[in-house]
Amino acid sequence: MPPSPASDTSYTQSCEDFAQKHAPLTSFPSLEAQLRYGYFPSAKEVNDARNASLRAKEELEKYDAEINHLQSTLDTLKSQRQLLARRDAEYSSYAAPIRRLPPEILQEIFLYEYHAQSLPDREHRRPGLFVLTIASVCKRWRDVATHTPALHDRILLRRNYPLVCWRLAHSGTLPLNIYIDDELATDEALETMRLLDAQAHRWSSFTIAHVGKLLPSIRMLTGKADNIVRLALYDYHPDVEFAEWCNHTFGGVNTLTSLCIQHLSSEYRIPCRNLGHLKIGVCSLSNILLALRSTAVLWELSINEITESGESTDTEGWQPLVMTKLRSLQLYGGGHAQFLQHLTLPVLRTLTLRDWRPHANVLTQLIERSRSRLRNLTLEGRSIHDADLINALRQAPTVQALHITVHRLPTDHLIHALHFRPCACDVERPHTPFLPKLLDLQVRVMVPFEGPVDGALAANMIESRYRARTPGEGPRTGDVANFTRVELHDVVASMDADARARLRIVRERGLNLQCTSHQADLITMEGTDTPNTPVS
């Protein structure tokens, strides 16, 4: 038991009295001066020093005893304080408003956080662990968690077999979202796969990240996913048996709206008619064209690499494929030109071409053929074909965002074309300025060198497309939209003080403006000239 406050006070007072009564500094004078100057003591002084040392040791023992006693008291007080703090936390938790919430409201809170941790880009967070966490708080929370099937509809198979079985048992009859990322071929893994296979009719989303040694187990499954909505097959080179399993499990379904597949092979018979989202890692030109001809409502397409057709299928004589729903197209490498020549995209809004290899008139012909209201254009590659790009952009006056990333920018023709002159509109279309709705311009050169754009030209172009308007003033006839963001990285060759001052004013007026050279801000640099020198 801890001492009472009165006993603590008397004990503290006794310690102070003891310290005053046994004052070592007055009873034992210092010999520092004699030790420092090499004083040679007499026999009597030596004897007195030895006696003083014995008395000092006795006093030290008394002090140690008192300190130990006091330390024991402090330890007791600290222990009691920790216990009291724990009780205080219990009282605060007991009186917390969340304990007075009805189970229905508690369910909604759990579901909100559960879905926040179960977004497609957060699969690695394992939402099942969140359920285990809330179930371990108290019996009431555990009852709410176990009796809420919607908290158990996402199952991640990653060497956590007991948890998978537990979540299956509490998921009720809700659609399941399965994510397999397991490379072990153990008996537990096989048994868990059989449990999932027995619920194949409930699969809404099915993702295989890594098959590995589980492939023999997957081939043995016989369930049919008649209600699958999203399917993703990553990181695997399919063989005939795996393709047969996919065709048996997912073939003939009419509910599939999203498909992500690493290798699109002609051996797959996965239905594509109702697909809205299609993402492909590697495919041949003929396979992707055949797949697209069977789609009806596809609105987003992403392909990492298009290879030359290995089959005998000849695509040269094929008519352009008109895709009346496709709004977003992303190509990351391979045969861009050959693929784009087969497409007509009348409702295209976003076009992204990475690892772009310039081909004369390909981009222009696509935009002329499609006549779509293109809004976002992204080009990344070693270089660009200025004439083709400018001609293509003349056919796309609705572009609002233009992002270009190249290893080398050959000329300043694009910046010249973007320079808006109210009295000298486009020559071929005199009543329409060049890209009149452009809001976001980003040009980045990956290998710094002496850029082709002069600082004064860049300042003229930016000023011509960003002017201060009075409140309530609308756009003028033949005017262009005000820039909202401009980024020029390693594009400007040099910039004098006048150009920097003009751009500084534009930035102060509110434009998100960046103009850098070797990661240094050209606008805030001091001096009269800032050349962008080549880098060896």
Secondary structure, 3 states (H helix, E strand, C coil): CCCCHHHHHHHHHHHHHHHHHCCHHHHCCCCHHHHHCCCCCCHHHHHHHHHHHHHHHHHHHHHHHHHHHHHHHHHHHHHHHHHHHHHHHHHHHHCCHHHHCCHHHHHHHHHHHHHHCCCHHHHHHCHHHHHHHHHCCCHHHHHHHHCCHHHHCEEEECCCHHHHHHHHHHCCCCCEEEEEECCCCCHHHHHHHHHHHHCHHHEEEEEEEECHHHHHHHHCCCCCCCCCCEEEECCCCCCHHHHHHHHHHHCCCCCCCEEEEEECCCCCCCCCCCCCEEEEEEEEHHHHHHHHHCCCCCCEEEEEEEECCCCCCCCCCCCCEECCCCCEEEECCECHHHHHCCEECCCCCEEEEEEECCCCCHHHHHHHHHCCCCCEEEEEECCCCHHHHHHHHHCCCCCCEEEEEECCCCCCHHHHHHCCCCCCCCCCCCCCCCCCCCCEEEEEECCCCCCCEEHHHHHHHHHHCCCCCCCCCCCCCCCCCCCCEEEEECCEEECEHHHHHHHHHHHHCCCEEEEEECCEECCCCCCCECCCCCCC
